[in-house]
Structure formats: structure tokens, C-alpha cells
Amino acid sequence: MSGSAPIYVSRLVRLPLLDAEGVAIGRLDDVVLSPSSPGAPPRVLGFVASVQRRRIFVNANRVGEIDASGIRLSSGTVDLRRFALRPGELLARRDVLDRPSGADVVNDLALQAVTGRYRSWEVAAVSVGPRGLLRRRRAARITPWHEAAALFDVGPEARQVAEFRELHPADMAQRIAGLAPERRRALAEAMDDERLADVLEELPEDEQVRLIESLDIERAADVLEQMEADDAADLLAELPVGERDELLRAMEPEEALPLRRLLEYEGDTAGGLMTPEPVVLGPDTTVAEALARLRDVDLAAALAAQVFVVHPPTETPTGPYIGAVGFQRLLRERPASAIVDCIDDGNEPVLPDLPEAEVAKRLAAYDAVAVAVCDEGGRLVGAVTVDDVLDRVLPEGWRDR
């Protein structure tokens, strides 16, 4: 969706679902809505699409653009698990369109783009018109959403769940930590996997364990796959060995592999702190291509501050490490230049067994946002960011204070 012009649900239905390259991978069936806090319009949580003969959920955060050509994903892949409606959610087409609204019925919903940490849209207006044959004789009437607010009323319990979803993950974590186990489970079930993963990353380790153990094994594995790899590995390290192995077996093999590697390191070392998935590029990559990679909206800020340059392969553990290039340096170089010619001086890599206190000193000494972690063979195995270090050195419960 470009600009501020609204788009109507009836025009979205059956539009193609496009990947980041513009290739059609499915089609849109419906829009998932959630009532917001009192006085605020219903929000778009995501979209239901038909892909490979099954209905799946596409989180609104994954959508980059909506226009006449279709709904384009910003990056990444889609989760092919079958869609299931959660408490507090409505389907625009199934649950709202054709419902009575006074003497008329709902013909359509107008969606408006909103700004914020999470990409989303909200219901801006409702199109209503007469029933039956009169539809052909009288034009539809556009009314503000709040004049038809009763259409989106899903009951007090579901409204509370919807209000909870609107919180920042850190605030959600604070709320959920003080709840009784049954209430905690209910709210966890009401969140999609990506949102629940965000909340888990903000919780203290003991609360993480309680929450992940309250989920069934398949759901817990799906949520772990959505977490940052280093955070997921830290959580798994807190579990009994049997539970940890069961969860790793339930995960997709390509998602479980980096976690297995991280679990080989002690938690208070560079290897235990690092993320195994920094931005890694080959030496012949151009500055323009590197900047395009760093624009990925799913990249954490600390990871988007630099690229690490290696000889192939570029998947960790990589080929021989060459060096790092900061984002600001890339902005000063010609777009066609090779990044190998832009390597920043200093900021040497560290070994995986370097104690976390020494890693913190290294970051401070070089005034760096991240430091490369290489094995004894000089292969890049990950990177430790300043965020990783802060999570360790700040006292437990610092958010509450």
C-alpha cells in the first residue's frame, strides 16, 4: 500500500501473494483483524492466503507493499502450517462483511496503513448499503469505523487479549511474568509465534522456561524457530537435557543446526554470546548490494551496522575471514565498489572461548557495535553485538527499575 490512500478488503481478496522478488506464491483469501484498545480502530494482524492448496497465516510484519499487483512480502519465507484463528481475532470477509449494521449491511472495509515498530494496517472506514435487491438501486455509504464499532465486538475476554497484543514486547513480558500459569498459557495461545518469540526474548530466564514448558512440543519448537538464535540457545541451555533434545528434534533441521552449534560453547564466552547469523558477504559483493542487505527490516539494529566479509562459503562456519565493513563506511563509497576494498582497519576477530568480560572490553576498546568470532582455522562462526553483551552485564530485573 503506497501513500495514505485506503484499500478495500473486497479488492484484496484473490490478489496474488508475491515473494520479495515479485513471484506469485499464492493468493489472498481473507484479512485477520484484532480489536484494539477502547477508542482505537481494529488492527490488521495479518492475512490468510492459499498456498500449495492450504490456507496459511501471513503476519502483517512480513508484508512490504500492497497494491493492484498483489501483496508483496518484504523478505523471508512464509510459514506453511495451516491457519487457525486465535481468541480475539476476526476474519474480515467471513465475520464482518454482509453483517447487519442498523438498517443496512456491511459491503466492505477500508484499510489504512499505520506507522510504528511493527508494520500494520487498521480499519479506517466501513462501507454499508441496503440489503437484497435494493443494493442495485442505492449507492453504498462510507461511515467512520467507530460508527459501526459493534461489528468488531468480540467480548471482554477477547478484547483484553487484543489490548495485550498492542503492547511493546518488553511491556508484554512484564505483564505476563506476574500472571497465574493458566492465564499465562491463555495469552501465549492468543499470540502468533513471532510475537510470542519477541516476548520470550524479553523475559527473565526462569520465566522463559516456565512459559516454554507450558506449550505443547510442536508449538514450542515453532516459537523457538522465530527467536534470535542466541536467545533460543540460551533458553534451551536452561532446560533439562531430555526436554532440550526433544525440542531440537521437533524443529526444522536447518533451524536446529545453528542452535546445536551454539550449545557447544560455554554461556559466558564469546561463542555462547554470539549470533551465528550476522550479515556475511563475499569479497566481490558491491557496496550497493551490501547496503541493500542491510536495509532488511527484519535485521536487528546491531546486526545492520556492519557486514562481515569472507571467502566462500558465506554460511557459518564460513570460508577464511577477511574483515568487516561498517554501514557508515559503505555510505561513503561508490556503489559499484567491491566491499573487499572497503575493509575497516582494526577490530580483530576473537576466539569463541574468550570470556564475556574480555569481549566487552574489546567492543569498548574499538568503540564497536559488533565483533567477529572466528574459530582457530580463521573461519567466521558468528558475531557478538553490543546488545548481546548488555543483556549479560546489566543486572537481572533492570527493566523493572
N, C-alpha and C positions, 0 to 999 in steps of 0.2 A: 504494500500500500504506500503510495508516494504522496507527499504533501499532507494536507489536512482533510482532503475530501473523504467523506464516508463511503463505505462499500456495503452492499446489502447481502444478507445471508442467501437470498434466493439466487443471486448472481455467483456466489461462491460455490454452491453445490454443483458437483460434477466438473469443476475446474480441475486441470491436471495438478498433481503433486510433483514438483520438479526437484531434482537434487541440486547441489550447489553449482553444477555445470550446466543446468538447464535441461537435463534429460528427464523425460516423464517416467516416473516410477509407480504411479498410482493415480487415483482421483479422489476428490473430497466428497464425503458423504454428509457430514454434519459439523456443527460447532459446539464445543463444550463450554458452558457458562458456569460461573460461580457468583452467587450474590455477594456483594461486598458489605462493608460496614454500613450502619444506618446513614441514609442520605447520600451514599455513593452509588454510582451505577454498577450494574453487573459487569464482571470482568470476563474476558475470554481466557480460559485456561489453556486451550489448545484446540485441535481439530481431529475429527475422526476421518480416516482415509481408508479406502480399499486398496490394498497392496497384495499382490500374489494371492488373490481370492480370499483374503481375510481382512477384517476391519481392525485397524490399529490406531493408537493414540499418537499424535504428533504434538509435542509440547510447543506452546507459543514461543518459548525462548529459542527454539530451533528454526523459526521462520524468519527469513530476511526480508522478503518482499511479497506483497500480494497485489497483483494487477490482472488485467484481462487475459494474460497468457497463462496464469496459474499461480500456485502458491510455491514459492521457491525457498528451499532450505538454505540457511546461511552457511552451514558446514556440518560435517559429521554424517553419521548414518542414522537410520530410523530403527526403532525397536519393533520387531515383528511379532511380539506377543499380542494375543487377541485383546481388543479393547474391552474394558469393564468399567461401567460408570460407578463412581465412588459417592459416598454420602455427601450431600450438599451441592451436588452438581446437577446441571440441567443440560439437555440437548436442545439446541435452538430449534432445529427443524422438527424433531419428534415431540418435544414437550411444550413449545411456545407457539409456533406457527399454527394457525387455524383455531387457537383457543378463543373463547368469548372474551370481549373487552367492552363492557357496557352493552349497548345495542348492536355493536359491530363484532367482527372477528379480526384476529391479527393476520395481516397479509405478509409482513416482512419485518426484519430488524436491521437497523442501520448501525454498523460498527465503525468506531473512530479509533485511530492509533493514539496511544498514550506513551509518554516517556517515563523513564525510571531505570532502576538497576536491571529489571527483567523486561525484555521486550514483550509487549502485550497490546491488546485492544480492549475496548469497552463498548457496551451498548449505549449509543448516543440518542437514538430515537426509535419509535415504534410506528410502523405503518398499519393503520386499521381501516377497514371498509365494511360495507354491508354484507350480509350473508346471501348465499344462494344466487338466484338469477339477478338480483339487484346489483351484483358486482359488475355486471356489464354496463349498467346504466349510470352508476355513480362512481366518481373518482375516489381513490384511496386518500386518506387523511393522515398526514405525518404529525405525530404528537411526541413531546419530550418523554423520555423513558420514565420519569418519576410520576407522570400522569397514569401510567399503566404498571406501577411498581408491584401490584398484587400478582401480576403474571409470574414474577420471579420469586415469590414467597415459597420457601421450602421447609418452613417450620423452625422453631427456636434452636433445636439441637444442630440442625444442618447449617443455620445461619452462624452459629458460634464456630463451627468448623470452617466456614467460609471466611469469617473475620480473622481466624487464626492464620489462614493461608496468606493473608495480606502482609503479615509481619516480616521484618528482616529476619533471615535465618538465625542471627545471634539472639534476637529478641524471642524468636520461637523456641530456641534452645533453653533460654531462661525459664520460659513458661512451662515447657514440657518437663523440665527437670523436677519441678515441685509437684507433679501430678501423681495421683494414685496409679498403680500399674494398669488397671483396666481402662482408665481414661487415657493414659499414655498410648496404649495399644490402639484405642479407637481413633485418636488423632493421627497416629502413624499410618493407619489404614486409609485415612482420608487424604493423605498426601501422595502425589506421584513419586516415583523412585528418585528422580533428580532432586526434587525439593527435600525429600527426607534425607538424602545424602548430604545436602547442604547443612541441614540441621545437625546431623550426626557429627559433622566436622567441627561444629561449634560447641559441642557438649564435652564436659569432663570425661575422662576415660571410663570411670566407673559407671556413669550414666550411659555412655555409648554401649557398654557391654550389656546393661540391663535392657536397653531398647532393642539391640540387635537380637538378643536371645528371646525376646517376646515375639519375634516374627517367625513365620514358617521358613524352612530352609531355602525354598526357591525364591521367596520374596527377599530374604536377607542377602542371598547371593546377587540378586538383581540390583539391590541398593549398593552393595559393595562395588559393583562394576561401575556405578555412577560417581563414586567418591574419587578424590585425588588419590593416586596410587600410594603415596607415602602415608596419607592419613588412613587409608584402608589397611595398609600393612601394620601400622601402629595399633589399630583396633584388633586385628587378627592376633597380634602378639599378646594381647591381654586375655585371650580365650584359652581354655584348656586345649591341649593338642588334638584331642579327638574331634572337638567341635570345629577347630580351625581347619583340619584336614577335610572334614565333611563339607564345609563351606567352599573350600578351594576346588573340590571335585564338582560341586554344583555350578560353579562359574564357568563361563566360556573359556576354553583353554588359552586363547590369546589374551584374555583379560587376567587370568590367574597367573600366567607366567611371570610378569614383572613383579607381582606380589611375592611369589615364591623366592625370587632373587633378592628382594629387599629383606625378607625374613631371615636370610642367611647372615645378615650383619647385626652386630650389637646395636641396640636402640640409641645409645649415647655416642655414636660415631658418625662420621660423615656419611657412611653407607646407610646407616639407619635413619638419617635425617633426609636424605636426598629424594628428589623425584626422579624416576627413571625415564621420564618423557619430556625433557626440555626441547626447545626448538633446535633441531640438528640438521645441518645442510652440508652439501658437498662443496668443495673449493671453487668449482666453476659456476655456482649459482650467482646470478646477477643481484645487484643491490635492489633493483625493482622487485625481483621475485622474493627476496628476503623480507622486504617491507610488507609485501602482500601477505606473507605468512604471519607476520607479527600483528596484522590487523584482525586476525581471527578473534571474534567476540567471545569465544569460549576460553581463550587463554587468560590465565591469571596474570595480573599486572606485573608481578615479579618475573614471570617467565617471558613476558612480552618485551622485556627491557633489553634483551640481547639474543643473538643466535650463536650457537656453537658450531665450529667448522671442523669437519673430519674428512678423512679419506673414506671411501665406501667400504662397508655398508654404513648407512646412516641410521639404522635401528640399533638401539643399545643392546648389548655392547657393540660399539661401532668399530670401524677401522681406526688407524692411528689418529690421535687427536692433534689438531693443528693450532687452534686458538679460538678466541671469542671476539665478536664484534658487537658493540653497543648500539642501541637504537639511535642515539644522537649522532654517532659517527656515520651511520648509514644515511641519515638525513643530509649530511654534508657532502656525500659522494655522488658521482654521476650515476644515474640509474642503470647504465649499461656496464658499469664496472663489475669485475668479479669480486666476491666478498673476500677471497683469499688475499687480495691486495689491500684489504682494509683492516687487517687483524690489529687489535689493540695491544699495546705493549703491557707487560706486567700481568698481574692476576693469574699466576701459575696455577695449574690444577692441584688438587690434593688427593691423597690416597684414601680409600674407603675406611680404613681403620683409624684415621685421625680423630682424636677426641673432639666432642662437640665444642668445648671451650676454645680449642685451638682453631676450629672452623670459624667461630665468632670473631676471634682475633684477626684471622685472615681477611674476613669480609670488612672489618673495621679498618684494617691497615690500608687496603686498596680502595676504600670507600665504594665497595662493590655491592650490587644488588643480588648477584649470584656468583658462585664459584663452581668450576667444573670438577667432577670427581672422576678420576681415571684409575684403572687397575694397574698392576705392576708392569703389564705389557703396553701401557700407554694408550689403552682403548677407553673411550668415554663410556662410563656406565650410568651417569646421571649428573645432577646438579643440585647443590644446596642453595636455596634462596634465603634472603634475609628474613622472610616470613617464617620459613622453617625454623630458623634459629630463635626468633622471637617467641614462637609457640613454646619453646623449651625453656628459655631463660626467664620469661615472665612468671610470677608466682601463680599457683593454682587459684582460680576464682577471681582473677584480676578484673574480669568483665563486670562482676557484681559490684566492685568498688569504683 
